[in-house]
Amino acid sequence: MIDNEEPKKYEYLADNPNVKVIPIMLSLIIGAFFAILNETLLNIALVTLMEEFLIPLTTVQWMATGFMLVMAVVIPVSALLLQWYTTRQLFLSTMIIFTIGTIICASAPTFSILLVGRLIQAIGTGLLMPIIFNVFLLIYPPHNRGKIMGLVGLVIMFAPAIGPTLSGVIVEYLGWRYLFIIVIPFSLFSIFFAYKYLINVSEVTKPKIDIISIIFSTIGFGSIVYGFSSVGESADGFLSTNVLIAVIAGVAGIALFVIRQLKLEEPVMDLRVFKYPMFTHAVLMFLIIIMAMFASEIILPIYMQGPLALSAATAGLVLLPGSILNGIMSPFMGHLFDKFGPRVLMIPATLVLSGTMFMMSRLTTETSLWVVIVGYILLMLAVSAIMMPAETNGLNQLPKRLYPHGTAVMSTLQPVAGAIGVSVFISIMNARQLKFLQQADTPNDPATIREAMVAGVELVYFIAFAISIVAVILAFTVYRAELREMDEPTKKNN
């Protein structure tokens, strides 16, 4: 047992010799790995589900769209939950919710029940990452956080990387239900392991719950994700009535949410985190990296299966080395961040990112496959040297009371930026492709169609290259963030 007075002597649990932090970390990482793995496991099985339940593509896509939609709704509320419930209560509840959803999916007799289970899974997955980030911030002091956040980066990148490959094997030899069945024992293990070893590390303050803020948040973030995710369901694209209504409602909801948060003494998501320059810097860098990643993870498979005429399995294998290398390098990059700070990593990494985006903007129908492989590896190495160090550096500048809000802001950006990134880049590529075909002498010729697709890919990457220049500029302005007393908005300068 730990003496009740002892934690008061240590600002961070990692400094307390009587606290075993490794079991705490393992509890969180095991749960996170399989929850995040579950996000990409289902992508390969969508066609199988269409055949199994006799449903169209627009219906089965809700397995992905609905998942992102629920995450966008629950993540902003995570800051409030982190202050209302203990670490054990919240993590165990989250994993139990996720496991219930997984069991429902594994045994679903109809698609509607399968979708319900998937949405329940999304509740657990959406709350999990804010919990993990917040706990690690409370356990480890700023000078040791890089390597720990690097481990989180390994989980975030490695799990989705092996998801499609693992999914293809499971669906082919065992059937789609086993995509959920194999996750269940690991989820149960995570629950029992956490029940035994996870201790409370956060302070329960129980701030006032503002229902109006939650309503604005749900309408705002939910509508934005729904609107941009629905772009491909209509020939009108962004001009579709459903898309326009959803996006307008989303923008209005977010605007009202922001205004209300700035007026409340105890906001659901404290936007005063943006008063800290390195946190704002981290958010901008995070958005740019998300854009660059989606440009590749969405557009590259289309390019490889189109102009390069590769199979889906081969295209997935081409991207696998870069994704795995990104996960492996994340802890190493975190260690370098702890030792040297962010500038040493971010300046060369953003230059590599920019150069890679420019190289990808020169793709043709004759480009060798090794160019794509090397380009994606360079991209993912750059991402590993930018994303987690930037996020860690930004969170390091926040005072402890703002940790839940900082992690909630970062986590909310992922599904929102993901939905926007996918729809925008696909729309840009399709528009350029259509314009190319309209100007071509032989628009129905297969070679012309391939060239048109390449023209769309080139434009997407050139825009990504332009965005990456902003990341280079930001890299030269970064500095190692440290919370000083004068940084606290609530404290007076001496």
Helices and strands as residue ranges (DSSP letters): G 6-9, G 13-15, H 21-41, G 43-45, H 46-53, H 57-60, H 62-74, G 75-77, H 78-84, H 87-107, H 111-139, G 142-144, H 145-173, H 178-181, H 183-197, H 211-229, G 231-233, G 237-239, H 241-263, G 271-275, H 277-305, H 312-340, H 342-360, H 369-396, G 400-402, H 403-439, H 446-475, G 485-487
